[in-house]
Amino acid sequence: MPGYPTGVVGVSLTEAAEPLSSLLITVLTSNGALSQTECILTAPPPPPGPAWGTTYCNGFTPIDAPPA
């Protein structure tokens, strides 16, 4: 996936809209940086394999951590 950071140590999946139409994928790197992508789930099923991510997901972009 474009923008996927190196050193990922954690992954979170979150329903992005109601009803379930997309999925937010957030990754945490070993240096504490967060990046996120959104994947569309309501399109016709894609073929299996790596094409799913590049066809139905945006590239990863850095995000700020929520305040503690």
C-alpha positions in Angstrom: 0.0 0.0 0.0 1.3 3.5 -0.8 2.5 5.3 2.3 2.7 2.1 4.5 5.3 3.1 7.2 8.2 1.0 8.2 8.5 -0.4 11.7 4.8 -1.1 12.3 4.2 -2.6 15.8 0.4 -2.3 16.1 -2.7 -2.3 13.9 -6.3 -1.1 14.7 -9.4 -1.8 12.6 -12.4 0.5 13.1 -15.8 0.7 11.3 -15.7 4.1 9.6 -19.4 4.6 8.8 -22.8 3.4 9.8 -24.0 1.1 8.3 -20.7 -0.5 7.7 -19.5 0.9 4.4 -15.8 1.4 5.0 -13.0 0.3 7.4 -10.3 2.5 8.9 -7.0 0.9 9.3 -4.6 2.6 11.7 -1.0 1.5 12.3 1.4 2.5 15.0 5.2 2.5 14.4 8.0 1.7 16.9 8.8 5.4 17.1 5.2 6.3 18.0 4.0 7.6 14.7 0.4 6.9 13.5 -0.8 6.4 9.9 -4.2 5.6 8.6 -6.0 4.5 5.5 -9.7 4.0 4.6 -10.9 0.9 2.7 -14.3 0.8 0.9 -16.3 -2.3 1.7 -19.5 -1.7 -0.2 -18.1 -2.1 -3.7 -18.5 -5.4 -5.6 -16.2 -8.1 -4.2 -12.7 -7.8 -5.7 -10.7 -10.7 -6.8 -8.6 -12.3 -4.0 -5.0 -11.1 -3.5 -3.1 -7.9 -3.2 -5.3 -6.0 -5.8 -7.9 -5.6 -3.0 -5.8 -3.1 -1.1 -4.7 -1.0 -4.0 -8.1 -1.0 -5.6 -10.3 -0.4 -2.6 -8.1 1.4 -0.1 -6.5 4.9 -0.1 -2.8 5.2 0.6 -1.7 5.5 4.2 -1.3 9.1 5.5 0.2 10.2 8.8 -2.2 11.3 11.5 -1.8 13.0 14.9 -2.4 11.0 18.0 -5.5 12.0 20.0 -4.9 14.0 23.1 -4.4 12.0 26.3 
